[in-house]
Amino acid sequence: MYIQQDELKDGQIEQLIQAHLEEMKKHSPPESIHALPLDDLKKQDVTVWSARDGEVLLGCGAIKELSSEHGELKSMRTAAAHMRKGVAKHLLTHLLQEAKRRGYKRVSLETGAIAFFEPARRLYESFGFRYCPPFGSYQEDPNSLFMTKEL
């Protein structure tokens, strides 16, 4: 497995992002879906990385720069065929290393509050993320939980 910055130009990454958005629609009301569509992932303040095995896309993750000291994790997604194989752990490790390299003092994220999102929350907790109030432009939402990690 290797991780590289992704230009979001191949069909595999487009399909994975679309699958991510569709999954969010199944488990969250529209006003509580904060996953970024492909066009927003291409904006200047967002960088996306993909995990691959040869030409096969295993997963992706992104950092959105909120300030020179604060980044937000976005679009953490493992391809269905590669779940439970450590892809998310490798991506999260890479994203946190990149956040440190950029000089961020903190990395935060929003995730769902229902049981479906429990595996993601456990992963973030295992990396030292702690629950926090909404950050950036987020508002309190019974369907969302917010987490942060000091670097």
C-alpha positions in Angstrom: 0.0 0.0 0.0 1.2 3.5 -0.8 -0.4 6.9 -0.2 -0.2 9.7 -2.6 -1.7 13.1 -3.1 -4.6 12.7 -5.4 -5.6 15.0 -8.3 -9.2 13.6 -8.3 -9.1 12.9 -12.0 -9.6 9.1 -12.2 -12.9 7.3 -12.2 -12.1 5.2 -9.1 -11.7 8.2 -6.8 -14.9 9.8 -8.2 -16.8 6.6 -7.6 -15.4 6.4 -4.0 -16.4 9.9 -3.2 -19.9 9.4 -4.7 -20.3 6.2 -2.6 -19.2 8.1 0.5 -21.9 10.8 -0.2 -24.6 8.1 -0.9 -23.7 6.3 2.4 -24.0 9.6 4.3 -27.5 10.2 2.8 -28.6 6.7 4.1 -27.6 7.5 7.7 -28.0 11.3 8.2 -30.6 13.9 7.4 -29.6 16.3 4.6 -28.9 19.2 7.0 -26.5 17.0 8.9 -24.4 15.8 5.9 -21.1 17.6 6.0 -19.2 15.4 3.5 -17.7 17.4 0.6 -18.7 16.7 -3.0 -16.0 16.2 -5.5 -16.0 19.9 -6.7 -15.4 21.1 -3.1 -12.6 18.6 -2.6 -10.9 20.3 -5.6 -10.8 23.7 -3.9 -7.5 25.3 -3.0 -7.9 24.9 0.8 -8.4 21.1 0.5 -5.8 18.4 -0.2 -6.8 14.8 -0.8 -4.7 11.7 -0.6 -5.5 8.2 -1.8 -4.3 4.9 -0.6 -3.6 2.4 -3.4 -2.3 -1.0 -4.1 -0.9 -0.7 -7.6 -3.7 0.8 -9.6 -6.4 -0.3 -7.1 -7.9 2.5 -5.0 -8.2 1.3 -1.3 -9.4 4.6 0.3 -9.0 8.3 0.6 -8.8 11.1 3.1 -8.4 14.9 3.0 -7.3 17.9 5.0 -9.1 21.2 4.8 -7.1 24.1 6.0 -9.2 26.1 8.5 -6.2 28.4 9.5 -2.5 28.3 9.5 -2.7 26.3 12.8 -5.8 24.3 12.4 -6.8 21.6 9.9 -10.0 19.6 9.5 -10.1 16.0 8.4 -12.6 15.3 5.6 -13.6 12.5 3.3 -12.1 9.6 5.2 -13.4 6.6 3.3 -12.2 3.1 2.7 -13.4 1.2 -0.4 -16.0 -1.5 0.5 -13.8 -4.3 -0.7 -10.9 -3.2 1.6 -12.7 -2.5 4.9 -11.0 -3.9 8.0 -7.6 -4.2 6.4 -5.9 -1.2 8.1 -6.4 1.3 5.2 -8.0 3.9 7.5 -5.3 3.6 10.1 -2.6 4.1 7.4 -4.4 7.1 5.9 -5.1 8.7 9.3 -1.4 8.3 10.3 -0.4 9.9 7.0 -2.9 12.8 7.4 -1.7 13.5 11.0 2.0 13.5 9.8 1.1 15.9 7.0 -0.8 18.2 9.5 2.4 18.3 11.7 4.5 19.0 8.6 2.2 22.0 7.8 2.7 23.3 11.3 -0.9 22.8 12.5 -1.3 22.8 16.2 -4.7 21.1 16.0 -6.7 18.8 13.8 -10.5 18.5 14.1 -13.3 16.5 12.5 -17.0 16.1 12.4 -18.5 12.6 12.4 -22.0 11.1 12.8 -23.6 10.5 16.2 -25.5 7.3 15.4 -24.2 3.8 15.9 -23.3 3.4 12.2 -20.4 5.9 12.8 -19.1 4.1 16.0 -16.2 2.3 14.2 -15.0 5.7 12.9 -15.2 7.2 16.3 -13.3 4.4 17.9 -10.6 4.8 15.3 -10.3 8.5 16.0 -10.3 7.9 19.8 -7.5 5.4 19.4 -5.4 8.1 17.8 -6.0 10.5 20.7 -8.9 12.6 19.3 -11.2 13.9 22.0 -14.8 15.1 21.8 -15.2 18.9 21.6 -17.7 21.6 20.8 -18.5 22.5 17.2 -15.5 24.3 15.5 -15.2 26.5 12.5 -18.6 27.2 10.9 -20.3 24.1 12.4 -23.3 24.5 14.7 -24.6 22.2 17.4 -26.4 19.2 15.7 -27.9 16.2 17.4 -26.7 14.1 14.4 -23.1 15.2 14.6 -20.2 14.8 17.0 -17.0 16.9 16.9 -13.5 15.7 17.8 -10.1 17.4 18.0 -6.5 16.4 18.6 -3.8 18.7 19.7 -0.5 18.2 17.8 
